[in-house]
Amino acid sequence: MKLFDTFIPTAGVVGLLPMVTYFFLVVAMYAFLGNFLFALLSRTSVSPKHKSTQALTTIIAAVAGISYFLIQSYYRDMLAELATLADADNRQTLMRESYNAIGQYRYMDWAVTTPLLLLKMVSFLRVKLHEIKRPLAIMLLADFFMILTGYIGEQQVGFDNEVLTGPKLIWGAVSTVGYIIIPFTLYKLWKQYADRALPKEQQAYRLMALTTVTFWGVYPIGYILTVFAIDTNWIHITFSIADFINKVGVGLVAYWAGRETIKYAPH
């Protein structure tokens, strides 16, 4: 392979914002790879109670890393085509079309990682799953419902890849129903079982559950913004940061709590 056969984007041919977006996508991929290795190697550094939690972190990081590999690869190929376009309108059209395609990888990622994140949060309440099988099943079904209907909403585009505003907003509203159930259930479980957890586990649960009403909220905002004439690169950047916090950040909180509670483990 000759050097000029390999395309690596530069700001001179694709613009600065797409380059910053590409930077965030690749860095996020590296972060998930690092998180995967860290969770895998540190499994014995937490209390026995939380070894399964570290295993969940490992799976989440692996899925997210693969997803971001696919996303950044597709985005780079899009930039290669973008470099051949001179007209600003055509360039924006291409980026919007690529956003609709990339979004599929994100939803497939979330369909696997978000239920695992919820299971990881619940594990810090030291409650047996059979004790909460009904609320847990409802929450996981609500999560899947949220992801699936959101995915369908993102597919509300015409033949020319223009967003069908009405149908997309309707599906977004339907998806929100599933989202509302999640923090409500987490709060209900907290009120009922928080006293079983150790202080560090309680703190970890609160921090992780808080992300569902803060950083998870970034995604529906991005969903709504796509019906407007916004540069989708801003959404890519924001989602990359949110994914990092919701997966790597939550994974580190879980590790910290698991590490702190090792002194309470029976020897």
C-alpha positions, -999 to 999 in steps of 0.1 A, spaced: 0 0 0 13 34 -9 11 63 16 -13 83 -6 -37 54 -7 -44 58 30 -68 87 38 -62 105 71 -83 137 74 -68 171 80 -85 204 88 -74 219 55 -96 196 35 -125 187 59 -127 217 82 -118 222 119 -151 210 135 -151 177 117 -115 172 128 -124 179 165 -153 154 161 -130 128 147 -106 135 176 -134 128 202 -146 97 185 -111 81 184 -102 92 219 -135 77 232 -126 45 215 -92 44 232 -109 53 265 -132 23 263 -103 0 253 -84 13 284 -115 8 306 -119 -27 293 -83 -36 302 -85 -19 335 -117 -36 346 -104 -70 334 -71 -67 353 -86 -52 385 -113 -77 390 -94 -92 420 -89 -58 436 -125 -54 447 -145 -72 473 -159 -106 463 -194 -91 464 -185 -67 435 -165 -90 412 -196 -95 391 -199 -57 389 -164 -55 375 -174 -82 350 -203 -60 339 -179 -30 335 -157 -52 313 -186 -62 290 -199 -26 288 -164 -13 279 -159 -40 253 -193 -33 236 -187 5 237 -152 1 223 -163 -20 194 -192 5 187 -168 34 186 -144 16 164 -172 12 139 -184 48 144 -150 64 139 -143 41 109 -175 51 92 -169 88 101 -134 87 86 -148 72 54 -174 100 53 -146 126 57 -128 111 28 -159 118 6 -164 152 23 -129 162 12 -140 159 -25 -170 183 -20 -165 220 -24 -201 232 -20 -210 240 17 -246 228 13 -235 195 -1 -210 190 27 -237 197 54 -261 173 36 -234 145 36 -227 150 73 -264 149 82 -269 117 62 -239 101 79 -253 111 113 -284 90 106 -262 60 96 -239 64 126 -269 67 150 -277 30 143 -244 19 159 -251 41 190 -286 26 195 -273 -10 191 -246 -2 217 -272 13 241 -294 -17 237 -267 -38 254 -249 -14 277 -278 5 293 -294 -26 309 -260 -37 321 -254 -3 336 -288 -5 355 -279 -40 368 -246 -27 380 -263 1 399 -288 -22 415 -260 -46 426 -248 -19 451 -279 -22 472 -269 -57 482 -303 -71 473 -310 -105 458 -324 -103 423 -353 -126 431 -365 -101 458 -369 -74 432 -376 -94 401 -409 -75 393 -395 -39 395 -363 -50 379 -381 -67 350 -402 -36 345 -372 -13 345 -352 -34 320 -383 -37 297 -388 1 300 -351 6 291 -354 -17 260 -387 0 251 -369 34 253 -340 23 231 -361 5 205 -387 33 201 -359 59 200 -342 38 173 -374 38 153 -377 75 158 -342 81 144 -352 61 113 -380 86 105 -363 100 74 -374 104 38 -358 89 7 -336 120 5 -325 114 42 -344 145 53 -358 141 88 -396 137 90 -401 160 119 -436 150 130 -432 113 132 -397 116 147 -410 138 176 -440 114 181 -416 84 185 -394 105 207 -424 112 230 -432 75 231 -396 67 240 -397 92 269 -423 71 286 -398 43 290 -371 67 302 -393 82 329 -398 47 345 -361 41 349 -351 69 375 -385 64 392 -377 27 397 -342 34 409 -355 58 434 -381 33 446 -354 6 451 -333 31 469 -360 40 494 -367 3 500 -333 -13 502 -307 15 508 -302 5 544 -288 -29 533 -258 -12 516 -226 -1 532 -220 37 533 -196 36 503 -220 15 483 -248 39 491 -227 68 479 -218 49 447 -254 40 440 -265 77 444 -238 89 421 -245 62 394 -283 67 396 -278 104 393 -263 100 359 -297 86 346 -314 120 353 -284 141 342 -261 127 316 -286 102 302 -307 133 295 -282 145 270 -294 119 245 -330 130 241 -318 166 238 -296 156 209 -325 136 195 -347 167 194 -319 190 180 -317 168 149 -350 182 136 -334 216 134 -306 228 111 -278 221 136 -244 209 126 -245 173 138 -208 173 147 -218 191 179 -241 162 187 -214 136 180 -190 155 204 -216 158 231 -227 121 228 -190 110 230 -185 130 262 -218 116 277 -209 81 267 -175 85 284 -191 97 317 -219 72 317 -197 42 310 -161 49 320 -170 73 348 -197 50 362 -172 21 359 -146 40 379 -172 48 406 -181 11 408 -144 2 411 -139 28 438 -168 15 459 -158 -21 453 -123 -13 464 -134 6 495 -156 -22 507 -130 -49 504 -122 -44 541 -157 -55 550 -154 -88 531 -151 -119 552 -116 -135 553 
